Amino acid sequence: MSIFERYLSVWIALAMIGGVLIGQTVPGLVEVIASAEVASVNLVVALLIWAMVYPMMVGVDFSAVAGVARQPQGLIITLVVNWLIKPFTMAILAVLFFEFVFAPWIQPEDAAQYTAGLILLGAAPCTAMVFVWSQLTKGDATYTLVQVSVNDLIMVVAFAPIVAFLLGVTEISVPWQTLVLATVLYVVLPLIAGLITRRWLGSQDAIDTFSTRVKPWSVIGLITTVVILFGLQGQTILARPFVIALIAVPILVQSYSIFFLAYGMAYALKVPHRIAAPCAMIGTSNFFELAVAVAISLFGLNSGAALATVVGVLVEVPVMLSLVAFANRTRSRFAVPE
C-alpha cells in the first residue's frame, strides 16, 4: 500500500478540517468553485470524481461481462437491498428519530423537512463513488460496472415513484439533466477513457503496471474532493453543528445497517469478496447530486430537506472509509476462490 492509502483516514480527517478552514478564510475561492455548477452537478467535484473513477475503469474487461451471469448473487443482493429495503428503512428511521427521539429539540415542521431529505437520500443509490470504494477493497471492476449500470437503469423508472409514495406527494419531477449529466461524467466518459487506455496499453502486464502508477492519483482526488465538499459547507457546519449532528444519526444507523445486511447476505450466499464488498458499498453510499437537486426543486435551497441531503454528503466519506477498512480486514472470512 502507498503512503496515501496506509494513512488515508488521517488525510481525510485533515481534509475535512482543512476544507472548513478554507471555507472560512478564503470564501472567494469557495464561491468560485460553487459557481462552477451545471444541473446541480459541481464541475470541479465532477472532474475530481472522474479522476478517481478512471483508474478503476482501466481495469474493466468487457470480455468478462458475460461472467456476471454466472455469479448473479451479488447483483441480486444489490437490487434487493437498494430498491426493496433501503428507501423504506431510511423513511422509518427518519420518522423514528425526528418525530420521537429528537422531538424535544426539533420543531415538527423542521422534522418533516429533515425526514423528506433523508428519504431522497435513501432512494438514490450511488453511481460514482462506489467505483472508488470498490477499488479500495480490490473489487471486481467489471462486476462493479455492471452493478452500477443496472442500478442506474432502474433508478430512471423507480426513483420518482418510490419518492412520491414515501413523501406522500402526487408527482415528483425527476431532474433529468442532473441524472444524465452525472451518469455521463461519472460512468460513460471514464469508461470510454478506460477502454481506450486498455487498447493503447495492449498487454495485461502493461495495464496492471499503468493502474498501479495512476492509483495514487485516485486517492489524491478523493482527498481533494473532501476538502472542497467541506469547504462548500463550512459555513453551515459552523452555524448549525447541533442540527447537523442530529441529522447525521439516522444516516449513520442506516449506512452501517444496510452495509452489514448486504455484506452478511453475500457471506451467507458464499459470494466472492471481490464481488461482495462492492455490492454492499453501492447501497450504503448515495447519489447525492440527485438527492440534493430534488430536495432543492421540491422544498427550496434553504430548506431543511436540502440541508439533510447535504449532511448525507458530509457523512458519506468517513463512513465509507470505515466500511472499506472493515471489508479489507474481513477479506479472509470469505472462503471462496477469487
Residue pairs with C-beta under 8 A, 6 or more apart in sequence:
2 215
2 216
2 219
4 11
4 216
4 219
4 220
4 223
5 136
5 216
5 219
8 136
8 219
8 222
8 321
9 321
9 322
9 325
11 219
11 223
12 222
12 223
12 226
12 317
12 318
12 321
13 318
15 223
15 224
15 226
15 227
15 230
16 226
16 230
16 318
17 230
18 227
18 230
19 226
19 227
19 228
19 229
19 230
19 231
19 232
19 234
20 230
20 231
20 234
20 237
20 238
21 234
22 29
22 30
22 227
22 231
22 234
23 30
23 230
23 231
23 232
23 233
23 234
23 235
24 234
24 235
24 238
29 231
30 231
30 232
30 234
33 42
33 44
33 228
33 231
33 232
34 42
34 232
36 42
36 43
36 44
37 43
38 177
38 181
39 175
39 177
39 178
39 181
39 293
40 175
40 178
40 289
40 292
40 293
40 296
41 178
41 181
41 182
41 185
41 289
42 228
42 232
44 228
45 225
45 228
45 229
46 182
46 185
46 186
48 221
48 222
48 224
48 225
48 228
49 128
49 129
49 132
49 185
49 186
49 221
49 225
50 185
50 186
50 189
50 190
51 217
51 218
51 221
52 129
52 131
52 132
52 218
52 221
52 222
52 225
53 128
53 131
53 132
53 186
53 187
53 190
53 218
54 190
54 193
54 194
54 214
54 218
55 135
55 211
55 214
55 215
55 217
55 218
56 131
56 132
56 134
56 135
56 141
56 144
56 194
56 218
57 131
57 141
57 145
57 190
57 191
57 193
57 194
57 195
58 194
58 197
58 198
58 207
58 210
58 211
58 214
59 141
59 142
59 194
59 207
59 211
60 141
60 142
60 145
60 191
60 194
60 195
60 198
61 141
61 142
61 198
62 142
62 195
64 142
65 142
65 146
67 142
67 143
68 75
68 142
68 143
68 146
71 143
71 271
71 272
71 275
73 266
73 269
73 271
73 275
74 143
74 147
74 266
74 271
74 275
74 276
74 278
74 279
75 143
75 146
75 147
75 150
75 279
77 262
77 265
77 266
77 269
77 271
77 279
77 280
78 147
78 150
78 151
78 262
78 279
78 282
78 283
79 150
79 151
79 154
81 258
81 261
81 262
81 265
81 283
82 125
82 151
82 154
82 282
82 283
83 154
83 158
83 162
85 258
85 261
85 283
86 122
86 123
86 125
86 254
86 258
86 283
87 119
87 122
87 123
87 162
87 163
87 166
88 122
88 166
89 122
89 254
89 257
89 258
90 118
90 119
90 121
90 122
90 123
90 250
90 254
91 115
91 118
91 119
91 122
91 166
93 118
93 250
93 253
93 254
94 114
94 115
94 118
94 119
94 250
95 115
96 250
97 246
97 249
97 250
98 106
98 111
98 112
98 114
98 115
98 250
99 108
99 111
99 115
102 111
102 246
102 249
103 111
105 242
105 246
106 114
106 243
106 246
110 304
112 304
113 299
113 303
113 304
113 305
113 307
113 308
114 247
114 304
114 305
114 307
114 308
115 308
116 167
116 295
116 298
116 299
116 304
116 305
116 308
117 247
117 291
117 295
117 299
117 303
117 304
117 305
117 306
117 307
117 308
117 309
117 311
117 312
118 247
118 250
118 251
118 254
118 308
118 312
119 163
119 166
119 167
120 163
120 290
120 291
120 294
120 295
120 305
120 308
120 309
121 251
121 286
121 288
121 291
121 308
121 309
121 312
122 254
122 286
123 159
123 162
123 163
123 166
123 291
124 155
124 159
124 286
124 287
124 288
124 290
124 291
125 151
125 155
125 282
125 283
125 285
125 286
125 287
126 148
126 281
126 282
126 283
126 284
126 285
126 286
126 287
127 148
127 151
127 152
127 182
127 183
127 186
127 187
127 287
128 182
128 185
128 186
128 187
128 287
129 285
129 316
129 320
130 144
130 147
130 148
130 278
130 281
130 282
130 285
131 141
131 144
131 145
131 148
131 186
131 190
132 218
132 222
133 139
133 277
133 278
133 281
133 285
133 320
133 323
133 324
134 140
134 141
134 144
134 277
134 278
134 281
135 141
135 215
135 218
136 324
136 328
137 273
137 277
137 278
137 281
137 324
137 327
137 328
137 331
138 273
138 274
138 277
138 328
138 331
139 274
139 275
139 277
139 278
139 281
140 272
140 274
140 275
140 278
143 274
143 275
143 278
144 278
145 187
145 191
147 278
147 279
147 282
148 187
148 282
149 187
151 282
152 183
152 187
155 179
155 287
155 290
156 179
159 172
159 174
159 290
160 172
160 173
160 174
161 172
163 172
163 294
164 170
164 171
164 172
167 298
169 298
172 294
172 298
173 297
174 294
175 290
175 293
175 294
175 297
178 289
178 290
178 293
179 290
182 287
182 289
182 290
197 207
197 210
198 207
201 207
201 210
222 317
225 317
226 317
229 313
229 314
229 317
230 237
230 314
233 310
233 313
233 314
236 244
236 307
236 310
237 244
237 314
240 307
243 307
244 307
244 311
244 314
247 307
247 308
247 311
248 311
248 314
248 315
251 311
251 312
251 315
251 319
252 315
252 319
255 284
255 285
255 315
255 316
255 319
255 323
256 319
256 323
258 280
258 283
258 284
259 280
259 281
259 283
259 284
259 323
260 280
262 279
262 280
262 283
262 284
263 276
263 277
263 280
263 327
266 275
266 276
266 279
266 280
266 334
267 276
267 333
267 334
270 334
270 336
271 279
271 334
271 336
272 334
272 336
272 337
272 338
273 327
273 331
273 334
273 336
273 338
274 338
276 334
277 327
277 331
280 323
280 327
281 320
281 323
281 324
281 327
284 319
284 320
284 323
285 316
285 320
286 312
286 316
288 309
288 312
288 313
288 316
291 309
291 312
292 306
292 309
292 310
292 313
295 303
295 305
295 306
295 308
295 309
296 303
296 306
298 305
299 305
299 306
300 306
